[in-house]
Structure formats: structure tokens, C-alpha cells
Amino acid sequence: MATLHHHPLCPHSRFIRLVLGEFGLDADLVEEQVWERSEAFLQLDPQGRTPVFVEGQIGAVPGASVIAEYLDETRGLALGDRRLLPDDPRGRVEVRRLLDWFNVKMFAEVTDYLVTERVFKRLMPQNLGGGAPDVAAMRAGRNNIRYHLAYIGFLMRSRNWLAGDRLSYADLAAAAQLSCADYLGDVPWQENEQAKQWYARIKSRPSFRPLLMDRITGMPPADHYADLDF
């Protein structure tokens, strides 16, 4: 069986867990505290970042985008019309554009601030960067999320899913980022009904159920986190 090295509130790890769920693939989950910089983990990925997917003779496949491409190349055709990366070049460009938007831009502007300051700093020893959260960074993340929520709502006013007619990697990447902020209660859902309805559809999928079971010791999720009706 394959192995996924992850952290429960790493949005890129959550993205790959959603992808595996949509593909119907099982993987053993190994939780990594990346700030510990363990030698065994660094041998899998010298950058020391989650997620890392390990399978058979291929060995380590590091990074969310690389893993997503690898899974599409090795299993995508078998999914038929459930493939998460479209067959046509224009559709693939749009999915990859939105993957970059959520996994890079939204992560840098929102999720990294919120998760690092509210969760990781709490778990990390002081000598490894732990300590009191940066209030300004948290404020920036909470302000920036409104822009990304509005963009999701904008896309959903003219599309069935974020990148077009079908569920794709773009939807799973956006949902993974938002799910981390939602665990912390930092998503102003009342500000955009289209985005909220889209997220409810994703949240109701079987692939999302394991994420709704995630818990961080000493930090329970927001009351509505596992509620499919918000």
C-alpha cells in the first residue's frame, strides 16, 4: 500500500487526501511535524515539506502539484469522465491556473498565516520557532480570505464547478485551503452565498469525510466544522 506523509492541517496534504479519496485509493497516513526536520523525512524530500507520497518502485513523490500530476498520469485515464484533470488543453490550462491560484497564492496570503500562527507555533518548541502568534499576520489572513472567497463566488456564478463543468483538481485545492481556515472558524461564509453553496457540495462528498474527522489535540474545530448544513 502507498504511504502519504502529511500533517492534518497542512492544506496541501489535505488536497492530496481529497484527490486520493476521489480516485478511490487507500494510503497509510504518516503524520509529520515538519519543523523537527527529521533525517528520515528529509531523505524523502530534502525540502522537508508535506505532503510526500510514497509508492512501490517509484519511491517518494514530493509536493502537492507533483503528486497530483503523477496520479493523473498513472490513474487518470481509468477515471473516464470523473478524471480530475481535463482531457482538452484549454481545460487543463484552466485547472492548472486555478491550482496555482489556491495552492500558491491563497496559501501565501491566507492559510499559511492562519495555520502557522494559530496552530503550528503552538505545537513547535520555542527553539524551533514556536511561541506567541503574530496578531498582525492573523489579521492579514482573515482580511485576505474575503478576496479569495469572493473570487470563488465569482467563478461559481457562471460555472458548475470552479474550472468548468466537472469537478477538478481546482475544486479540491480550493476546498483544502478553506477547510483549514474553516477548522479555525476563520471563514466569513455569510459574505458569499455562492461560495458557501459550492463548499457545501464539496463538503458532502465521501472523499471529504476523513478531513471532517481530523482533530488537533487541545484545539477542537469550530462548532460548524463537521456540520454538512453549516
C-alpha positions as CSV (number, residue, x, y, z in Angstrom):
1,M,0.0,0.0,0.0
2,A,1.1,3.6,-0.7
3,T,2.0,6.0,2.1
4,L,1.2,9.7,2.5
5,H,3.4,11.7,4.7
6,H,1.2,14.6,5.8
7,H,0.0,16.9,8.6
8,P,-3.7,17.1,9.4
9,L,-3.8,20.9,9.0
10,C,-1.4,21.2,6.1
11,P,-3.7,22.3,3.2
12,H,-1.5,20.8,0.6
13,S,-1.7,17.4,2.4
14,R,-5.5,17.8,2.6
15,F,-5.6,18.5,-1.1
16,I,-3.9,15.2,-1.8
17,R,-6.0,13.3,0.7
18,L,-9.1,14.6,-1.2
19,V,-7.5,13.5,-4.5
20,L,-6.8,10.0,-3.2
21,G,-10.4,9.8,-2.0
22,E,-11.8,10.8,-5.4
23,F,-9.5,8.3,-7.0
24,G,-10.7,5.6,-4.6
25,L,-7.1,5.0,-3.4
26,D,-6.0,4.0,0.1
27,A,-2.8,5.2,1.6
28,D,-1.3,4.8,5.0
29,L,-1.1,8.2,6.7
30,V,2.1,9.2,8.5
31,E,1.9,12.4,10.4
32,E,5.0,14.6,10.1
33,Q,6.0,17.5,12.3
34,V,8.0,19.2,9.6
35,W,9.7,21.7,11.9
36,E,11.5,18.8,13.5
37,R,13.5,18.3,10.3
38,S,13.8,14.6,10.9
39,E,16.5,12.9,8.9
40,A,14.2,10.1,7.7
41,F,11.7,12.6,6.3
42,L,14.4,14.8,4.7
43,Q,15.6,11.7,2.8
44,L,12.2,11.5,1.2
45,D,12.1,15.3,0.4
46,P,15.1,17.5,1.0
47,Q,12.8,20.5,1.2
48,G,11.2,18.9,4.2
49,R,7.6,19.9,3.3
50,T,4.4,17.9,3.3
51,P,2.9,16.1,1.5
52,V,5.1,13.3,0.2
53,F,3.5,10.3,-1.5
54,V,5.5,7.1,-1.5
55,E,4.5,4.2,-3.7
56,G,6.2,1.0,-4.8
57,Q,9.2,1.2,-7.2
58,I,8.5,4.9,-7.8
59,G,9.6,5.8,-4.3
60,A,9.0,9.3,-3.0
61,V,6.8,11.7,-4.9
62,P,7.1,15.1,-3.2
63,G,4.8,18.1,-3.3
64,A,1.1,18.5,-3.9
65,S,1.3,19.5,-7.6
66,V,3.8,16.8,-8.5
67,I,1.7,14.2,-6.7
68,A,-1.4,15.4,-8.5
69,E,0.3,15.2,-11.9
70,Y,1.7,11.7,-11.0
71,L,-1.7,10.4,-10.0
72,D,-3.3,11.8,-13.2
73,E,-0.6,10.2,-15.4
74,T,-0.9,6.8,-13.7
75,R,-4.6,6.6,-13.0
76,G,-6.4,9.5,-14.7
77,L,-7.5,7.7,-17.9
78,A,-9.2,5.0,-15.9
79,L,-11.5,7.5,-14.3
80,G,-13.2,8.4,-17.6
81,D,-15.5,11.4,-17.1
82,R,-14.5,11.6,-13.5
83,R,-11.0,12.5,-14.3
84,L,-9.8,15.5,-12.3
85,L,-7.6,17.0,-15.0
86,P,-9.5,17.5,-18.2
87,D,-8.5,15.9,-21.5
88,D,-8.5,19.1,-23.6
89,P,-5.5,21.5,-23.4
90,R,-7.6,24.6,-22.7
91,G,-9.4,22.9,-19.8
92,R,-6.0,21.6,-18.4
93,V,-4.6,25.1,-18.5
94,E,-7.6,26.5,-16.5
95,V,-7.3,23.8,-13.9
96,R,-3.6,24.3,-13.5
97,R,-4.1,28.1,-13.4
98,L,-6.5,27.7,-10.5
99,L,-4.3,25.1,-8.8
100,D,-1.6,27.8,-8.7
101,W,-4.1,30.4,-7.5
102,F,-5.2,28.3,-4.5
103,N,-2.1,26.2,-3.7
104,V,0.3,29.1,-4.1
105,K,-1.4,32.5,-3.9
106,M,-4.2,31.7,-1.4
107,F,-1.8,29.7,0.7
108,A,0.7,32.5,0.9
109,E,-2.0,35.2,1.6
110,V,-4.3,33.3,3.9
111,T,-3.8,29.7,5.0
112,D,-0.1,29.9,5.8
113,Y,-0.7,32.9,8.1
114,L,-3.6,31.3,9.9
115,V,-2.3,27.8,10.4
116,T,1.2,28.8,11.2
117,E,0.3,31.4,13.8
118,R,-2.7,29.7,15.4
119,V,-1.6,26.0,15.2
120,F,2.0,25.3,14.3
121,K,3.5,28.0,16.6
122,R,1.5,26.4,19.4
123,L,2.9,23.0,18.7
124,M,6.5,24.0,17.9
125,P,9.2,24.2,20.7
126,Q,10.4,27.8,21.1
127,N,13.8,26.9,19.8
128,L,12.2,25.8,16.6
129,G,10.1,28.8,16.0
130,G,7.2,28.3,18.5
131,G,5.8,30.9,20.7
132,A,3.1,33.6,20.7
133,P,1.1,34.1,17.5
134,D,1.7,37.2,15.3
135,V,-1.5,39.1,15.6
136,A,-0.8,41.2,12.5
137,A,-0.2,38.0,10.4
138,M,-3.5,36.5,11.6
139,R,-5.3,39.8,10.8
140,A,-3.8,39.7,7.3
141,G,-5.0,36.2,6.7
142,R,-8.5,37.0,7.9
143,N,-8.7,40.0,5.7
144,N,-7.3,38.3,2.6
145,I,-9.6,35.4,2.8
146,R,-12.5,37.6,1.9
147,Y,-10.9,38.3,-1.5
148,H,-10.5,34.6,-2.2
149,L,-14.0,33.8,-1.1
150,A,-15.3,36.5,-3.4
151,Y,-13.3,35.0,-6.3
152,I,-14.8,31.6,-5.7
153,G,-18.2,33.1,-5.7
154,F,-17.4,35.0,-8.9
155,L,-16.4,31.7,-10.7
156,M,-19.4,29.9,-9.4
157,R,-21.8,32.5,-10.9
158,S,-21.0,31.2,-14.4
159,R,-19.7,27.6,-13.9
160,N,-20.9,24.3,-12.5
161,W,-17.5,23.8,-10.8
162,L,-14.6,26.2,-10.3
163,A,-12.8,25.3,-13.6
164,G,-15.8,24.4,-15.7
165,D,-18.5,21.7,-16.0
166,R,-16.8,19.0,-14.0
167,L,-15.2,18.6,-10.6
168,S,-11.5,19.0,-10.9
169,Y,-8.2,19.4,-9.0
170,A,-9.1,23.1,-8.8
171,D,-12.1,22.5,-6.6
172,L,-10.2,20.1,-4.3
173,A,-7.3,22.6,-3.9
174,A,-9.6,25.5,-3.0
175,A,-11.6,23.3,-0.6
176,A,-8.5,22.1,1.1
177,Q,-7.3,25.6,1.7
178,L,-10.7,26.7,3.0
179,S,-11.1,23.7,5.2
180,C,-8.1,24.6,7.3
181,A,-9.4,28.1,7.8
182,D,-12.9,26.6,8.5
183,Y,-11.5,24.3,11.2
184,L,-10.2,27.5,12.9
185,G,-13.6,29.3,12.4
186,D,-12.0,32.0,10.2
187,V,-14.2,31.8,7.1
188,P,-16.8,34.5,6.8
189,W,-19.3,32.3,5.0
190,Q,-22.1,34.9,5.4
191,E,-20.3,37.2,3.0
192,N,-20.7,35.0,-0.1
193,E,-23.6,32.6,-0.7
194,Q,-22.3,31.2,-4.0
195,A,-19.0,30.2,-2.3
196,K,-20.8,28.7,0.6
197,Q,-23.1,26.6,-1.5
198,W,-20.1,25.4,-3.6
199,Y,-18.2,24.4,-0.4
200,A,-21.3,22.6,0.9
201,R,-21.3,20.4,-2.2
202,I,-17.6,19.6,-1.7
203,K,-18.0,19.0,2.0
204,S,-20.8,16.5,1.4
205,R,-18.6,14.3,-0.9
206,P,-17.4,10.9,0.6
207,S,-13.7,12.0,0.0
208,F,-14.2,14.9,2.4
209,R,-15.4,12.7,5.4
210,P,-11.9,11.9,6.7
211,L,-11.0,15.5,6.8
212,L,-14.1,16.3,8.9
213,M,-12.8,13.7,11.5
214,D,-9.4,15.4,11.9
215,R,-8.7,16.9,15.4
216,I,-5.7,18.8,16.7
217,T,-5.0,18.0,20.4
218,G,-6.1,20.8,22.6
219,M,-7.6,22.7,19.7
220,P,-11.1,21.5,18.7
221,P,-12.6,22.7,15.5
222,A,-15.2,25.4,15.1
223,D,-18.7,24.2,16.1
224,H,-20.0,24.1,12.5
225,Y,-16.9,22.4,11.0
226,A,-18.3,18.9,10.6
227,D,-21.9,20.0,10.0
228,L,-22.8,19.4,6.4
229,D,-25.5,22.0,6.7
230,F,-23.2,24.6,8.3
